[in-house]
Amino acid sequence: MLYCKKHCKKHFIRPKYLDMSLPNTQRVAIGQLRVLSHQLEIEMGLANGVSREERIYRLCHIEGEDEYHFICKCPT
């Protein structure tokens, strides 16, 4: 291996969701949100040069589509 397990282990904290009984699709979605590897407009708009104010959520059209709105606030 290219890294030392002895030294890396003490710096890595295993996320609790990995040990929960979740469907694989939910586990993948959580992982994507954690590493900003998702298709939400907050990231896609950034890649396409869209201003932050114009990155509105396509389903509810209420406010900007970011992780917080998607998980906690969106009525759809």
PyRosetta script that sets phi, psi and omega in degrees:
from pyrosetta import init, pose_from_sequence

init()
pose = pose_from_sequence("MLYCKKHCKKHFIRPKYLDMSLPNTQRVAIGQLRVLSHQLEIEMGLANGVSREERIYRLCHIEGEDEYHFICKCPT")
pose.set_psi(1, 159.2)
pose.set_omega(1, -177.3)
pose.set_phi(2, -90.1)
pose.set_psi(2, -5.0)
pose.set_omega(2, -179.6)
pose.set_phi(3, -133.1)
pose.set_psi(3, 162.4)
pose.set_omega(3, -178.2)
pose.set_phi(4, -93.3)
pose.set_psi(4, 114.3)
pose.set_omega(4, -179.7)
pose.set_phi(5, -59.9)
pose.set_psi(5, -35.9)
pose.set_omega(5, -176.8)
pose.set_phi(6, -59.5)
pose.set_psi(6, -42.9)
pose.set_omega(6, -176.7)
pose.set_phi(7, -86.5)
pose.set_psi(7, -32.6)
pose.set_omega(7, -177.4)
pose.set_phi(8, -75.7)
pose.set_psi(8, -31.7)
pose.set_omega(8, -177.4)
pose.set_phi(9, -58.2)
pose.set_psi(9, -41.3)
pose.set_omega(9, -176.2)
pose.set_phi(10, -73.7)
pose.set_psi(10, -12.6)
pose.set_omega(10, 179.1)
pose.set_phi(11, -100.3)
pose.set_psi(11, -11.0)
pose.set_omega(11, -177.7)
pose.set_phi(12, -102.7)
pose.set_psi(12, 122.7)
pose.set_omega(12, 176.7)
pose.set_phi(13, -106.3)
pose.set_psi(13, 119.9)
pose.set_omega(13, -178.0)
pose.set_phi(14, -71.0)
pose.set_psi(14, 123.3)
pose.set_omega(14, 178.8)
pose.set_phi(15, -62.2)
pose.set_psi(15, 139.8)
pose.set_omega(15, -176.7)
pose.set_phi(16, -64.1)
pose.set_psi(16, -30.2)
pose.set_omega(16, -177.9)
pose.set_phi(17, -64.4)
pose.set_psi(17, -20.9)
pose.set_omega(17, 178.8)
pose.set_phi(18, -70.6)
pose.set_psi(18, -24.5)
pose.set_omega(18, -179.4)
pose.set_phi(19, -96.1)
pose.set_psi(19, -4.2)
pose.set_omega(19, 179.6)
pose.set_phi(20, -82.2)
pose.set_psi(20, 159.0)
pose.set_omega(20, 177.8)
pose.set_phi(21, -85.9)
pose.set_psi(21, 82.0)
pose.set_omega(21, -179.5)
pose.set_phi(22, -115.6)
pose.set_psi(22, 148.4)
pose.set_omega(22, 171.8)
pose.set_phi(23, -61.2)
pose.set_psi(23, 150.5)
pose.set_omega(23, -177.6)
pose.set_phi(24, -57.8)
pose.set_psi(24, -36.1)
pose.set_omega(24, -179.3)
pose.set_phi(25, -63.0)
pose.set_psi(25, -38.8)
pose.set_omega(25, 178.3)
pose.set_phi(26, -70.5)
pose.set_psi(26, -39.1)
pose.set_omega(26, 178.5)
pose.set_phi(27, -62.3)
pose.set_psi(27, -41.9)
pose.set_omega(27, 178.4)
pose.set_phi(28, -65.6)
pose.set_psi(28, -43.1)
pose.set_omega(28, -179.7)
pose.set_phi(29, -61.7)
pose.set_psi(29, -42.9)
pose.set_omega(29, 177.9)
pose.set_phi(30, -62.9)
pose.set_psi(30, -43.6)
pose.set_omega(30, 178.3)
pose.set_phi(31, -61.6)
pose.set_psi(31, -41.4)
pose.set_omega(31, 178.8)
pose.set_phi(32, -64.0)
pose.set_psi(32, -40.6)
pose.set_omega(32, 177.5)
pose.set_phi(33, -64.5)
pose.set_psi(33, -37.5)
pose.set_omega(33, -178.8)
pose.set_phi(34, -66.7)
pose.set_psi(34, -34.7)
pose.set_omega(34, -176.6)
pose.set_phi(35, -106.0)
pose.set_psi(35, 13.3)
pose.set_omega(35, 178.6)
pose.set_phi(36, 57.2)
pose.set_psi(36, 39.6)
pose.set_omega(36, 179.1)
pose.set_phi(37, -114.1)
pose.set_psi(37, 54.9)
pose.set_omega(37, -176.1)
pose.set_phi(38, -125.1)
pose.set_psi(38, 177.1)
pose.set_omega(38, -177.5)
pose.set_phi(39, -104.1)
pose.set_psi(39, 21.2)
pose.set_omega(39, 177.5)
pose.set_phi(40, -69.8)
pose.set_psi(40, 152.3)
pose.set_omega(40, -174.5)
pose.set_phi(41, -63.8)
pose.set_psi(41, -25.6)
pose.set_omega(41, 179.0)
pose.set_phi(42, -59.6)
pose.set_psi(42, -35.8)
pose.set_omega(42, 178.4)
pose.set_phi(43, -91.9)
pose.set_psi(43, -41.9)
pose.set_omega(43, -178.5)
pose.set_phi(44, -65.1)
pose.set_psi(44, -40.9)
pose.set_omega(44, 178.1)
pose.set_phi(45, -64.6)
pose.set_psi(45, -37.4)
pose.set_omega(45, 177.1)
pose.set_phi(46, -61.3)
pose.set_psi(46, -44.3)
pose.set_omega(46, -179.8)
pose.set_phi(47, -66.4)
pose.set_psi(47, -29.7)
pose.set_omega(47, -177.3)
pose.set_phi(48, -97.2)
pose.set_psi(48, 4.7)
pose.set_omega(48, 177.2)
pose.set_phi(49, 77.7)
pose.set_psi(49, 21.7)
pose.set_omega(49, 178.7)
pose.set_phi(50, -85.3)
pose.set_psi(50, 135.0)
pose.set_omega(50, -179.4)
pose.set_phi(51, -65.3)
pose.set_psi(51, 153.7)
pose.set_omega(51, -176.2)
pose.set_phi(52, -58.3)
pose.set_psi(52, -38.4)
pose.set_omega(52, -179.5)
pose.set_phi(53, -65.2)
pose.set_psi(53, -25.8)
pose.set_omega(53, -178.1)
pose.set_phi(54, -91.6)
pose.set_psi(54, -2.4)
pose.set_omega(54, -179.1)
pose.set_phi(55, -85.7)
pose.set_psi(55, 64.4)
pose.set_omega(55, -177.1)
pose.set_phi(56, -83.0)
pose.set_psi(56, 143.8)
pose.set_omega(56, 179.8)
pose.set_phi(57, -65.3)
pose.set_psi(57, 129.0)
pose.set_omega(57, -174.8)
pose.set_phi(58, -68.4)
pose.set_psi(58, -24.8)
pose.set_omega(58, -176.7)
pose.set_phi(59, -87.1)
pose.set_psi(59, -42.3)
pose.set_omega(59, -175.7)
pose.set_phi(60, -105.9)
pose.set_psi(60, -21.5)
pose.set_omega(60, 179.7)
pose.set_phi(61, 55.5)
pose.set_psi(61, 28.5)
pose.set_omega(61, -178.3)
pose.set_phi(62, -91.4)
pose.set_psi(62, -49.8)
pose.set_omega(62, -177.4)
pose.set_phi(63, -152.8)
pose.set_psi(63, -177.4)
pose.set_omega(63, -178.8)
pose.set_phi(64, -57.8)
pose.set_psi(64, 143.5)
pose.set_omega(64, -179.5)
pose.set_phi(65, -90.6)
pose.set_psi(65, 99.7)
pose.set_omega(65, 172.9)
pose.set_phi(66, -126.7)
pose.set_psi(66, 178.6)
pose.set_omega(66, -175.0)
pose.set_phi(67, -61.5)
pose.set_psi(67, -42.0)
pose.set_omega(67, -178.6)
pose.set_phi(68, -63.5)
pose.set_psi(68, -47.0)
pose.set_omega(68, 179.2)
pose.set_phi(69, -62.6)
pose.set_psi(69, -44.7)
pose.set_omega(69, -177.5)
pose.set_phi(70, -60.4)
pose.set_psi(70, -41.8)
pose.set_omega(70, -175.5)
pose.set_phi(71, -88.8)
pose.set_psi(71, -41.0)
pose.set_omega(71, -167.7)
pose.set_phi(72, -107.6)
pose.set_psi(72, -31.6)
pose.set_omega(72, -169.1)
pose.set_phi(73, -110.2)
pose.set_psi(73, -28.9)
pose.set_omega(73, -171.2)
pose.set_phi(74, -65.7)
pose.set_psi(74, 126.8)
pose.set_omega(74, 179.6)
pose.set_phi(75, -73.3)
pose.set_psi(75, -19.7)
pose.set_omega(75, 179.4)
pose.set_phi(76, -85.0)
pose.dump_pdb("model.pdb")
